[in-house]
């Protein structure tokens, strides 16, 4: 039986929500092993001069505890 744990990570990108999610995973992967999935819990963006300036995601990362 596998034991799984979930952490919540906030990340951003000036390119896209997809890139923000990748940034969250890349950063979490530096200290968390056995990552199984990433769930995008929430998306938001900041606006500057009528254009999206920064994409933000709140993701839940699931990993196996060994």
C-alpha positions as CSV (number, residue, x, y, z in Angstrom):
1,X,0.0,0.0,0.0
2,X,1.3,3.4,-1.0
3,X,1.2,6.4,1.3
4,X,0.7,9.7,-0.5
5,X,1.1,13.3,0.8
6,X,-0.1,16.5,-0.7
7,X,1.6,19.9,-0.5
8,X,0.3,23.2,-1.8
9,X,2.6,25.4,-3.9
10,X,2.2,28.9,-5.3
11,X,4.1,29.9,-8.4
12,X,4.1,32.5,-11.1
13,X,5.3,33.2,-14.7
14,X,5.3,36.2,-17.0
15,X,4.6,33.8,-19.9
16,X,1.5,31.6,-19.1
17,X,-0.4,29.6,-16.5
18,X,1.2,26.4,-18.0
19,X,4.7,27.8,-17.5
20,X,3.7,28.9,-13.9
21,X,2.6,25.2,-13.2
22,X,5.9,24.0,-14.7
23,X,7.8,26.4,-12.4
24,X,5.9,25.1,-9.4
25,X,6.8,21.5,-10.3
26,X,10.5,22.4,-11.1
27,X,10.9,24.1,-7.8
28,X,9.1,21.4,-5.8
29,X,11.2,18.7,-7.5
30,X,14.4,20.2,-6.0
31,X,13.4,18.9,-2.5
32,X,10.5,16.5,-3.0
33,X,10.9,13.1,-4.6
34,X,8.4,10.6,-6.0
35,X,6.0,13.2,-7.3
36,X,2.9,11.5,-8.8
37,X,0.6,14.4,-9.9
38,X,0.0,18.1,-10.1
39,X,-3.5,19.5,-9.6
40,X,-4.1,23.1,-10.6
41,X,-6.3,24.3,-7.8
42,X,-6.6,28.0,-8.8
43,X,-5.4,30.4,-11.5
44,X,-5.1,34.2,-11.3
45,X,-3.3,37.0,-13.1
46,X,-2.2,40.5,-12.3
47,X,-2.9,43.2,-14.9
48,X,-0.8,46.2,-15.8
49,X,-1.7,48.8,-18.4
50,X,-4.7,46.7,-19.5
51,X,-2.6,43.6,-20.2
52,X,-1.8,40.5,-18.2
53,X,1.5,41.1,-16.4
54,X,1.9,38.0,-14.4
55,X,0.2,34.5,-14.4
56,X,-0.2,32.8,-11.0
57,X,-1.2,29.3,-10.0
58,X,-1.9,27.6,-6.8
59,X,-1.2,23.9,-7.3
60,X,-1.5,20.8,-5.2
61,X,1.4,18.4,-5.7
62,X,1.0,14.7,-4.7
63,X,4.0,12.5,-3.9
64,X,4.6,9.1,-2.4
65,X,6.1,8.8,1.0
66,X,8.5,5.9,1.2
